[in-house]
């Protein structure tokens, strides 16, 4: 099923009612976009729970800096506000 939609100047996209009903998306729900750059396509998935998001996000790796050195750097360069 192909359903047309538009993208705003702020890169936001409205999910049409037909697609929301088919996926069972709630008003405050979350969706996952599975992007396929080679094919220039994406698909929308409705996760069942927060646990479905496991493995989706990859945090930045520590670049060999110890936690103590990072803390010292932070304290030197960023002052507390009153």
C-alpha positions as CSV (number, residue, x, y, z in Angstrom):
1,X,0.0,0.0,0.0
2,X,1.5,3.4,-1.0
3,X,0.2,6.4,0.9
4,X,1.4,9.9,-0.1
5,X,2.5,12.3,2.6
6,X,4.5,15.5,2.7
7,X,7.7,16.7,4.5
8,X,7.8,20.1,6.1
9,X,10.6,22.7,6.0
10,X,11.6,21.4,9.4
11,X,12.0,17.8,8.0
12,X,8.9,16.6,9.8
13,X,6.6,14.1,8.2
14,X,2.9,13.4,8.9
15,X,1.9,9.8,9.1
16,X,-1.5,9.6,7.3
17,X,-4.5,8.0,9.1
18,X,-4.5,4.9,7.0
19,X,-0.9,4.1,7.9
20,X,-1.5,4.9,11.6
21,X,-4.4,2.6,11.7
22,X,-2.5,-0.2,9.9
23,X,0.4,0.1,12.3
24,X,-1.7,0.7,15.4
25,X,0.2,3.9,16.3
26,X,-1.2,5.8,19.2
27,X,-1.1,9.6,19.4
28,X,2.0,9.7,21.7
29,X,3.5,6.5,20.4
30,X,6.9,5.9,19.0
31,X,7.9,4.4,15.7
32,X,11.2,3.1,14.2
33,X,12.3,4.0,10.7
34,X,14.3,1.3,9.0
35,X,16.4,3.2,6.5
36,X,17.9,1.4,3.4
37,X,20.3,4.0,1.9
38,X,21.3,1.8,-1.1
39,X,17.7,1.6,-2.2
40,X,16.8,5.1,-1.0
41,X,13.8,3.8,0.9
42,X,12.6,3.4,4.5
43,X,10.0,1.4,6.3
44,X,8.1,2.4,9.5
45,X,7.8,-0.2,12.3
46,X,5.8,0.0,15.5
47,X,7.8,-1.3,18.4
48,X,5.8,-3.4,21.0
49,X,7.7,-2.1,24.0
50,X,10.9,-0.3,25.0
51,X,12.7,-3.7,24.9
52,X,12.1,-3.8,21.2
53,X,14.5,-0.9,20.9
54,X,17.4,-2.9,22.4
55,X,20.4,-2.9,20.1
56,X,19.0,-0.1,18.0
57,X,21.1,2.7,19.4
58,X,24.9,2.6,19.5
59,X,26.5,5.0,22.0
60,X,29.8,6.7,21.2
61,X,32.8,4.7,22.3
62,X,35.2,5.9,24.9
63,X,38.3,7.1,23.1
64,X,40.8,5.8,25.7
65,X,40.1,8.6,28.2
66,X,39.7,7.5,31.8
67,X,36.6,8.6,33.6
68,X,38.7,10.6,36.1
69,X,40.4,12.6,33.3
70,X,37.1,13.3,31.6
71,X,35.7,14.6,35.0
72,X,38.8,16.8,35.5
73,X,38.4,18.2,32.0
74,X,34.8,18.9,32.6
75,X,35.4,20.7,35.9
76,X,38.2,22.8,34.3
77,X,36.3,23.9,31.2
78,X,32.7,24.2,32.5
79,X,31.9,26.2,35.6
80,X,28.9,25.7,37.8
81,X,26.1,28.3,37.5
82,X,24.7,29.9,40.6
